[in-house]
Amino acid sequence: MRLTGFSKSYPTQVLALAALCVAAYACCLNNGFISDDYENLRLAEGLKSDFWYLFKLPPLNFRMTSFLAYAMLDRVFAQHYEFFYTANIFLHFINCLLLWKLLLVLGRPAGEAYLAAILFAVFQAPQEGVMWIAAMNETLLGSFVLSTLVLWFRGHYLISAIFLLLALFSKESAAIAVLVIPLIRRQRGEKVLTPQMIPLIVPILIFIAVFLWSLPANGMIQHGVYQVGPHAALVVGRTLHLLFRPSFYVLVGLLAAMRQWHSLRPLPKFVLWIVVPILPYSFLTYSPYIPSRQLYMSSMVLVSVLAYLIRQCRQPRIQLALVIAFIAYNISYMWIRKDPEFESRAAPTTELLGLLKSHQPAPILLERFPYANYGIAKDVSRVDANYGIAKDVSRVVPGWTRDLIHVNESPESCRDCMTLRWDAGSKKYTGQWRE
């Protein structure tokens, strides 16, 4: 059954997807750079003098594609953050197209595949991956993994291996793609392992070699940011609840009320498929649930399940009402709830940037600055954190340098400094600037 209310014209469908991506995420275009964005721009600039230096700072070496993207955008658009956000929204749009294509390649009905792309365009659960420039590695990861799968299942095995290599140096979790292929083949009743998978072994071996070589210096592992343990089950459970509410619960409840039990029989299998992409993140120790940016891949699976469930509601009017409600709820949630959160997160650096631009360079001391930049290779439990994010703001203001900005130090350490104190309530710095 085809979902009514949507055009069959391919150009119109593509334009509709683009419009939905813009409608959902245009709210972030004026948010400015946020915390880690400044550090990432500085690190990306270092690629100009030493292309390989990120391999000395694991796991940043497994974010290489995003740092290359930052370097390119910074060179073309300088510090105009609007273009960084635009690029990430465009990348999200490309991923919607790739998800649509993958579902078609895997044999899903055309209407269901397009509906999944529509839902993914506006789904708020992975919003951090699009609304935060520092999380561009997630959208790049999604693009390369989707490309890997589309190319492999269309028979382009060597090219798919190249995209897998790009995915692996976008984020370590890309290795899950090698598990996804045999799982899909098993579900389709095909032989799980096939000689066509051999080209994928090469990028996996490269990844394993680099990972083991850099393991002793990998701060996220050495300092317990990720740690294998039973807590992963609780992390996955909490994350699934946040991911499912409210849309998944509403649809399951509606189908149960309509007594369409046959439509609900595959639910355990669907949940397992949703869990697969988040498995690499489930061992984190710094949060009781997985951050939204790291739900980008699993959200693709979830919206595909939601598209299937919507089409099981056989009445076209109910289908259309569900889709309209989903779009309205998720777009409203991002504009009303999430965008103010990102503006609040950006406030300490945005306000600092405004002060630096409006005053002559001079030593300043920032008190109560909230963002500690511990550094990937440093112990995140240290109290004497290096607040490099504030120092990196100076990079975008001519005349200012990192050494002029002192952060959360004692007043005695900088007696000539102008002291500015961050007020979390007013989102402003207090203190009289001496000219």
Contacts in CASP RR format, 6 or more apart in sequence:
PFRMAT RR
TARGET T0000
AUTHOR 0000-0000-0000
METHOD contacts of the structure
MODEL  1
MRLTGFSKSYPTQVLALAALCVAAYACCLNNGFISDDYENLRLAEGLKSD
FWYLFKLPPLNFRMTSFLAYAMLDRVFAQHYEFFYTANIFLHFINCLLLW
KLLLVLGRPAGEAYLAAILFAVFQAPQEGVMWIAAMNETLLGSFVLSTLV
LWFRGHYLISAIFLLLALFSKESAAIAVLVIPLIRRQRGEKVLTPQMIPL
IVPILIFIAVFLWSLPANGMIQHGVYQVGPHAALVVGRTLHLLFRPSFYV
LVGLLAAMRQWHSLRPLPKFVLWIVVPILPYSFLTYSPYIPSRQLYMSSM
VLVSVLAYLIRQCRQPRIQLALVIAFIAYNISYMWIRKDPEFESRAAPTT
ELLGLLKSHQPAPILLERFPYANYGIAKDVSRVDANYGIAKDVSRVVPGW
TRDLIHVNESPESCRDCMTLRWDAGSKKYTGQWRE
1 311 0 8 1.000
1 314 0 8 1.000
1 316 0 8 1.000
2 110 0 8 1.000
2 111 0 8 1.000
3 111 0 8 1.000
3 115 0 8 1.000
3 310 0 8 1.000
3 311 0 8 1.000
3 316 0 8 1.000
3 319 0 8 1.000
3 320 0 8 1.000
3 323 0 8 1.000
4 316 0 8 1.000
4 319 0 8 1.000
4 320 0 8 1.000
5 320 0 8 1.000
6 13 0 8 1.000
6 16 0 8 1.000
6 111 0 8 1.000
6 114 0 8 1.000
6 115 0 8 1.000
6 118 0 8 1.000
7 13 0 8 1.000
7 16 0 8 1.000
13 114 0 8 1.000
14 97 0 8 1.000
16 118 0 8 1.000
17 93 0 8 1.000
17 96 0 8 1.000
17 97 0 8 1.000
17 100 0 8 1.000
17 117 0 8 1.000
17 118 0 8 1.000
17 121 0 8 1.000
18 93 0 8 1.000
20 118 0 8 1.000
20 121 0 8 1.000
20 122 0 8 1.000
20 327 0 8 1.000
21 89 0 8 1.000
21 92 0 8 1.000
21 93 0 8 1.000
21 96 0 8 1.000
21 121 0 8 1.000
21 122 0 8 1.000
22 89 0 8 1.000
23 122 0 8 1.000
23 331 0 8 1.000
24 121 0 8 1.000
24 122 0 8 1.000
24 124 0 8 1.000
24 330 0 8 1.000
24 331 0 8 1.000
24 334 0 8 1.000
25 85 0 8 1.000
25 89 0 8 1.000
25 92 0 8 1.000
25 127 0 8 1.000
25 130 0 8 1.000
25 131 0 8 1.000
25 334 0 8 1.000
26 89 0 8 1.000
27 131 0 8 1.000
27 334 0 8 1.000
27 335 0 8 1.000
27 339 0 8 1.000
28 85 0 8 1.000
28 130 0 8 1.000
28 131 0 8 1.000
28 339 0 8 1.000
28 342 0 8 1.000
29 82 0 8 1.000
29 85 0 8 1.000
29 86 0 8 1.000
30 82 0 8 1.000
31 81 0 8 1.000
31 85 0 8 1.000
31 131 0 8 1.000
31 339 0 8 1.000
31 342 0 8 1.000
31 343 0 8 1.000
31 346 0 8 1.000
32 81 0 8 1.000
32 346 0 8 1.000
32 350 0 8 1.000
33 41 0 8 1.000
33 79 0 8 1.000
33 81 0 8 1.000
33 84 0 8 1.000
33 133 0 8 1.000
33 346 0 8 1.000
33 349 0 8 1.000
33 350 0 8 1.000
33 396 0 8 1.000
34 132 0 8 1.000
34 133 0 8 1.000
34 134 0 8 1.000
34 342 0 8 1.000
34 345 0 8 1.000
34 346 0 8 1.000
34 349 0 8 1.000
35 134 0 8 1.000
35 345 0 8 1.000
35 346 0 8 1.000
35 348 0 8 1.000
35 349 0 8 1.000
35 371 0 8 1.000
35 389 0 8 1.000
36 134 0 8 1.000
36 373 0 8 1.000
36 389 0 8 1.000
37 81 0 8 1.000
37 84 0 8 1.000
37 132 0 8 1.000
37 133 0 8 1.000
37 134 0 8 1.000
38 349 0 8 1.000
38 389 0 8 1.000
38 392 0 8 1.000
38 393 0 8 1.000
38 395 0 8 1.000
38 396 0 8 1.000
39 373 0 8 1.000
39 388 0 8 1.000
39 389 0 8 1.000
39 392 0 8 1.000
40 66 0 8 1.000
40 67 0 8 1.000
40 70 0 8 1.000
40 133 0 8 1.000
40 134 0 8 1.000
41 70 0 8 1.000
41 74 0 8 1.000
41 79 0 8 1.000
41 392 0 8 1.000
41 395 0 8 1.000
41 396 0 8 1.000
42 392 0 8 1.000
42 395 0 8 1.000
43 54 0 8 1.000
43 57 0 8 1.000
43 60 0 8 1.000
43 67 0 8 1.000
43 70 0 8 1.000
44 67 0 8 1.000
44 68 0 8 1.000
44 70 0 8 1.000
44 71 0 8 1.000
44 74 0 8 1.000
45 71 0 8 1.000
45 74 0 8 1.000
45 395 0 8 1.000
46 53 0 8 1.000
47 53 0 8 1.000
47 54 0 8 1.000
47 67 0 8 1.000
47 68 0 8 1.000
47 71 0 8 1.000
48 71 0 8 1.000
54 60 0 8 1.000
54 61 0 8 1.000
54 63 0 8 1.000
54 64 0 8 1.000
54 67 0 8 1.000
55 61 0 8 1.000
55 210 0 8 1.000
55 214 0 8 1.000
56 217 0 8 1.000
57 217 0 8 1.000
57 376 0 8 1.000
57 377 0 8 1.000
58 214 0 8 1.000
58 215 0 8 1.000
58 217 0 8 1.000
58 218 0 8 1.000
58 219 0 8 1.000
58 376 0 8 1.000
58 377 0 8 1.000
59 172 0 8 1.000
59 214 0 8 1.000
59 218 0 8 1.000
59 219 0 8 1.000
59 220 0 8 1.000
59 376 0 8 1.000
60 67 0 8 1.000
60 376 0 8 1.000
61 169 0 8 1.000
61 210 0 8 1.000
61 214 0 8 1.000
62 168 0 8 1.000
62 169 0 8 1.000
62 170 0 8 1.000
62 171 0 8 1.000
62 172 0 8 1.000
62 210 0 8 1.000
62 211 0 8 1.000
63 137 0 8 1.000
63 169 0 8 1.000
63 170 0 8 1.000
63 171 0 8 1.000
64 169 0 8 1.000
64 170 0 8 1.000
65 137 0 8 1.000
65 140 0 8 1.000
65 144 0 8 1.000
65 166 0 8 1.000
65 169 0 8 1.000
65 170 0 8 1.000
66 136 0 8 1.000
66 137 0 8 1.000
66 140 0 8 1.000
66 170 0 8 1.000
69 87 0 8 1.000
69 136 0 8 1.000
69 140 0 8 1.000
70 84 0 8 1.000
70 133 0 8 1.000
70 136 0 8 1.000
73 83 0 8 1.000
73 84 0 8 1.000
73 87 0 8 1.000
76 83 0 8 1.000
77 83 0 8 1.000
77 84 0 8 1.000
79 396 0 8 1.000
81 133 0 8 1.000
84 133 0 8 1.000
84 136 0 8 1.000
85 131 0 8 1.000
85 133 0 8 1.000
87 136 0 8 1.000
88 129 0 8 1.000
88 130 0 8 1.000
88 133 0 8 1.000
88 136 0 8 1.000
88 139 0 8 1.000
89 130 0 8 1.000
91 136 0 8 1.000
91 139 0 8 1.000
91 140 0 8 1.000
91 143 0 8 1.000
92 121 0 8 1.000
92 130 0 8 1.000
92 139 0 8 1.000
93 121 0 8 1.000
94 143 0 8 1.000
95 120 0 8 1.000
95 139 0 8 1.000
95 142 0 8 1.000
95 143 0 8 1.000
95 146 0 8 1.000
95 300 0 8 1.000
96 117 0 8 1.000
96 118 0 8 1.000
96 120 0 8 1.000
96 121 0 8 1.000
97 117 0 8 1.000
98 142 0 8 1.000
98 143 0 8 1.000
98 146 0 8 1.000
98 147 0 8 1.000
98 150 0 8 1.000
99 116 0 8 1.000
99 117 0 8 1.000
99 120 0 8 1.000
99 146 0 8 1.000
99 300 0 8 1.000
99 303 0 8 1.000
99 304 0 8 1.000
100 113 0 8 1.000
100 114 0 8 1.000
100 116 0 8 1.000
100 117 0 8 1.000
101 113 0 8 1.000
101 146 0 8 1.000
101 150 0 8 1.000
102 146 0 8 1.000
102 149 0 8 1.000
102 150 0 8 1.000
102 153 0 8 1.000
103 112 0 8 1.000
103 113 0 8 1.000
103 116 0 8 1.000
103 117 0 8 1.000
103 304 0 8 1.000
104 110 0 8 1.000
104 113 0 8 1.000
105 150 0 8 1.000
105 153 0 8 1.000
105 154 0 8 1.000
106 153 0 8 1.000
106 184 0 8 1.000
108 116 0 8 1.000
108 304 0 8 1.000
109 311 0 8 1.000
111 311 0 8 1.000
112 304 0 8 1.000
112 307 0 8 1.000
112 308 0 8 1.000
112 311 0 8 1.000
113 307 0 8 1.000
115 307 0 8 1.000
115 310 0 8 1.000
115 311 0 8 1.000
115 323 0 8 1.000
116 300 0 8 1.000
116 303 0 8 1.000
116 304 0 8 1.000
116 306 0 8 1.000
116 307 0 8 1.000
118 323 0 8 1.000
118 327 0 8 1.000
119 303 0 8 1.000
119 306 0 8 1.000
119 307 0 8 1.000
119 323 0 8 1.000
119 326 0 8 1.000
120 299 0 8 1.000
120 300 0 8 1.000
120 303 0 8 1.000
122 326 0 8 1.000
122 327 0 8 1.000
122 330 0 8 1.000
122 331 0 8 1.000
123 299 0 8 1.000
123 302 0 8 1.000
123 303 0 8 1.000
123 330 0 8 1.000
124 330 0 8 1.000
124 333 0 8 1.000
124 334 0 8 1.000
124 338 0 8 1.000
125 242 0 8 1.000
125 243 0 8 1.000
125 292 0 8 1.000
125 295 0 8 1.000
125 299 0 8 1.000
125 302 0 8 1.000
126 138 0 8 1.000
126 292 0 8 1.000
126 293 0 8 1.000
126 295 0 8 1.000
126 296 0 8 1.000
126 299 0 8 1.000
127 292 0 8 1.000
127 334 0 8 1.000
127 338 0 8 1.000
128 135 0 8 1.000
128 138 0 8 1.000
128 291 0 8 1.000
128 292 0 8 1.000
128 293 0 8 1.000
129 135 0 8 1.000
129 136 0 8 1.000
129 138 0 8 1.000
129 139 0 8 1.000
129 292 0 8 1.000
129 293 0 8 1.000
129 296 0 8 1.000
130 139 0 8 1.000
131 334 0 8 1.000
131 338 0 8 1.000
131 339 0 8 1.000
131 342 0 8 1.000
132 293 0 8 1.000
132 342 0 8 1.000
135 293 0 8 1.000
137 170 0 8 1.000
137 171 0 8 1.000
138 171 0 8 1.000
138 293 0 8 1.000
138 294 0 8 1.000
138 296 0 8 1.000
138 297 0 8 1.000
139 296 0 8 1.000
140 170 0 8 1.000
140 171 0 8 1.000
141 167 0 8 1.000
141 170 0 8 1.000
141 171 0 8 1.000
141 173 0 8 1.000
141 174 0 8 1.000
141 296 0 8 1.000
141 297 0 8 1.000
142 167 0 8 1.000
142 170 0 8 1.000
142 296 0 8 1.000
142 297 0 8 1.000
142 300 0 8 1.000
144 163 0 8 1.000
144 164 0 8 1.000
144 166 0 8 1.000
144 167 0 8 1.000
144 170 0 8 1.000
144 174 0 8 1.000
145 164 0 8 1.000
145 167 0 8 1.000
145 174 0 8 1.000
145 176 0 8 1.000
145 177 0 8 1.000
145 297 0 8 1.000
146 300 0 8 1.000
147 160 0 8 1.000
147 163 0 8 1.000
148 160 0 8 1.000
148 161 0 8 1.000
148 163 0 8 1.000
148 164 0 8 1.000
148 167 0 8 1.000
148 177 0 8 1.000
149 160 0 8 1.000
149 177 0 8 1.000
149 180 0 8 1.000
149 181 0 8 1.000
151 157 0 8 1.000
151 159 0 8 1.000
151 160 0 8 1.000
151 163 0 8 1.000
152 160 0 8 1.000
152 181 0 8 1.000
152 196 0 8 1.000
152 200 0 8 1.000
153 181 0 8 1.000
153 184 0 8 1.000
155 196 0 8 1.000
157 196 0 8 1.000
157 197 0 8 1.000
157 199 0 8 1.000
157 200 0 8 1.000
158 199 0 8 1.000
160 199 0 8 1.000
160 200 0 8 1.000
161 199 0 8 1.000
161 200 0 8 1.000
161 202 0 8 1.000
161 203 0 8 1.000
162 203 0 8 1.000
164 174 0 8 1.000
164 177 0 8 1.000
164 178 0 8 1.000
164 200 0 8 1.000
164 203 0 8 1.000
164 204 0 8 1.000
165 202 0 8 1.000
165 203 0 8 1.000
165 206 0 8 1.000
165 207 0 8 1.000
167 174 0 8 1.000
167 177 0 8 1.000
168 174 0 8 1.000
168 175 0 8 1.000
168 203 0 8 1.000
168 204 0 8 1.000
168 206 0 8 1.000
168 207 0 8 1.000
169 207 0 8 1.000
172 207 0 8 1.000
172 211 0 8 1.000
172 280 0 8 1.000
173 277 0 8 1.000
173 280 0 8 1.000
173 281 0 8 1.000
173 294 0 8 1.000
173 297 0 8 1.000
175 204 0 8 1.000
175 207 0 8 1.000
175 280 0 8 1.000
176 276 0 8 1.000
176 277 0 8 1.000
176 279 0 8 1.000
176 280 0 8 1.000
176 297 0 8 1.000
178 197 0 8 1.000
178 200 0 8 1.000
178 204 0 8 1.000
179 276 0 8 1.000
180 276 0 8 1.000
181 197 0 8 1.000
181 200 0 8 1.000
182 192 0 8 1.000
182 193 0 8 1.000
182 197 0 8 1.000
183 273 0 8 1.000
183 276 0 8 1.000
185 191 0 8 1.000
185 192 0 8 1.000
185 194 0 8 1.000
186 192 0 8 1.000
215 221 0 8 1.000
215 222 0 8 1.000
216 222 0 8 1.000
217 377 0 8 1.000
219 225 0 8 1.000
219 376 0 8 1.000
219 377 0 8 1.000
219 378 0 8 1.000
220 226 0 8 1.000
220 376 0 8 1.000
223 378 0 8 1.000
223 379 0 8 1.000
223 380 0 8 1.000
223 381 0 8 1.000
224 285 0 8 1.000
225 284 0 8 1.000
225 285 0 8 1.000
225 286 0 8 1.000
225 380 0 8 1.000
226 283 0 8 1.000
226 284 0 8 1.000
226 285 0 8 1.000
227 283 0 8 1.000
227 285 0 8 1.000
228 283 0 8 1.000
229 283 0 8 1.000
231 283 0 8 1.000
231 285 0 8 1.000
232 282 0 8 1.000
232 283 0 8 1.000
233 282 0 8 1.000
234 288 0 8 1.000
235 282 0 8 1.000
235 283 0 8 1.000
235 284 0 8 1.000
235 287 0 8 1.000
235 288 0 8 1.000
235 289 0 8 1.000
235 290 0 8 1.000
236 275 0 8 1.000
236 278 0 8 1.000
236 279 0 8 1.000
236 282 0 8 1.000
236 290 0 8 1.000
238 288 0 8 1.000
238 289 0 8 1.000
239 278 0 8 1.000
239 282 0 8 1.000
239 289 0 8 1.000
239 290 0 8 1.000
239 295 0 8 1.000
240 271 0 8 1.000
240 274 0 8 1.000
240 275 0 8 1.000
242 289 0 8 1.000
243 274 0 8 1.000
243 295 0 8 1.000
243 298 0 8 1.000
243 299 0 8 1.000
243 302 0 8 1.000
244 302 0 8 1.000
246 329 0 8 1.000
247 306 0 8 1.000
247 326 0 8 1.000
247 329 0 8 1.000
248 302 0 8 1.000
248 305 0 8 1.000
248 306 0 8 1.000
251 306 0 8 1.000
251 309 0 8 1.000
251 310 0 8 1.000
251 313 0 8 1.000
251 322 0 8 1.000
252 264 0 8 1.000
252 267 0 8 1.000
252 309 0 8 1.000
254 313 0 8 1.000
254 322 0 8 1.000
255 263 0 8 1.000
255 264 0 8 1.000
255 309 0 8 1.000
255 312 0 8 1.000
255 313 0 8 1.000
256 264 0 8 1.000
258 313 0 8 1.000
260 312 0 8 1.000
260 313 0 8 1.000
263 309 0 8 1.000
263 312 0 8 1.000
270 305 0 8 1.000
270 308 0 8 1.000
273 301 0 8 1.000
273 305 0 8 1.000
274 298 0 8 1.000
274 301 0 8 1.000
274 302 0 8 1.000
274 305 0 8 1.000
275 298 0 8 1.000
276 298 0 8 1.000
276 301 0 8 1.000
277 297 0 8 1.000
277 298 0 8 1.000
277 300 0 8 1.000
277 301 0 8 1.000
278 290 0 8 1.000
278 294 0 8 1.000
278 295 0 8 1.000
278 297 0 8 1.000
278 298 0 8 1.000
281 290 0 8 1.000
281 294 0 8 1.000
282 290 0 8 1.000
284 290 0 8 1.000
286 380 0 8 1.000
306 326 0 8 1.000
310 319 0 8 1.000
310 322 0 8 1.000
310 323 0 8 1.000
311 319 0 8 1.000
313 319 0 8 1.000
313 322 0 8 1.000
344 427 0 8 1.000
347 427 0 8 1.000
348 369 0 8 1.000
348 370 0 8 1.000
348 371 0 8 1.000
348 390 0 8 1.000
348 422 0 8 1.000
349 371 0 8 1.000
349 389 0 8 1.000
349 390 0 8 1.000
349 393 0 8 1.000
351 427 0 8 1.000
351 428 0 8 1.000
351 429 0 8 1.000
352 366 0 8 1.000
352 390 0 8 1.000
352 393 0 8 1.000
352 429 0 8 1.000
353 393 0 8 1.000
353 396 0 8 1.000
353 397 0 8 1.000
355 420 0 8 1.000
355 429 0 8 1.000
355 433 0 8 1.000
356 393 0 8 1.000
356 394 0 8 1.000
356 397 0 8 1.000
356 400 0 8 1.000
357 397 0 8 1.000
359 433 0 8 1.000
359 435 0 8 1.000
360 435 0 8 1.000
361 399 0 8 1.000
361 400 0 8 1.000
361 401 0 8 1.000
361 404 0 8 1.000
362 404 0 8 1.000
362 418 0 8 1.000
362 434 0 8 1.000
363 404 0 8 1.000
363 406 0 8 1.000
363 414 0 8 1.000
363 416 0 8 1.000
363 417 0 8 1.000
363 418 0 8 1.000
364 404 0 8 1.000
364 405 0 8 1.000
364 406 0 8 1.000
364 417 0 8 1.000
364 418 0 8 1.000
364 419 0 8 1.000
364 420 0 8 1.000
365 406 0 8 1.000
365 407 0 8 1.000
365 409 0 8 1.000
365 411 0 8 1.000
365 414 0 8 1.000
365 417 0 8 1.000
365 418 0 8 1.000
365 419 0 8 1.000
365 420 0 8 1.000
366 387 0 8 1.000
366 390 0 8 1.000
366 405 0 8 1.000
366 406 0 8 1.000
366 407 0 8 1.000
366 408 0 8 1.000
366 420 0 8 1.000
366 421 0 8 1.000
366 422 0 8 1.000
366 429 0 8 1.000
367 408 0 8 1.000
367 419 0 8 1.000
367 420 0 8 1.000
367 421 0 8 1.000
367 422 0 8 1.000
368 408 0 8 1.000
368 421 0 8 1.000
368 422 0 8 1.000
368 423 0 8 1.000
368 424 0 8 1.000
369 387 0 8 1.000
369 390 0 8 1.000
369 407 0 8 1.000
369 408 0 8 1.000
369 422 0 8 1.000
370 422 0 8 1.000
370 424 0 8 1.000
371 387 0 8 1.000
371 389 0 8 1.000
371 390 0 8 1.000
372 385 0 8 1.000
372 386 0 8 1.000
372 387 0 8 1.000
373 385 0 8 1.000
373 386 0 8 1.000
373 387 0 8 1.000
373 388 0 8 1.000
373 389 0 8 1.000
373 392 0 8 1.000
374 380 0 8 1.000
374 382 0 8 1.000
374 385 0 8 1.000
374 386 0 8 1.000
375 386 0 8 1.000
378 386 0 8 1.000
387 407 0 8 1.000
387 408 0 8 1.000
388 402 0 8 1.000
388 407 0 8 1.000
390 405 0 8 1.000
390 407 0 8 1.000
391 402 0 8 1.000
391 405 0 8 1.000
391 407 0 8 1.000
392 402 0 8 1.000
393 405 0 8 1.000
394 400 0 8 1.000
394 401 0 8 1.000
394 402 0 8 1.000
394 404 0 8 1.000
394 405 0 8 1.000
395 402 0 8 1.000
406 413 0 8 1.000
406 414 0 8 1.000
406 417 0 8 1.000
411 417 0 8 1.000
411 419 0 8 1.000
418 431 0 8 1.000
418 433 0 8 1.000
418 434 0 8 1.000
419 431 0 8 1.000
420 429 0 8 1.000
420 430 0 8 1.000
420 431 0 8 1.000
420 433 0 8 1.000
421 429 0 8 1.000
421 430 0 8 1.000
421 431 0 8 1.000
422 429 0 8 1.000
423 429 0 8 1.000
423 430 0 8 1.000
END
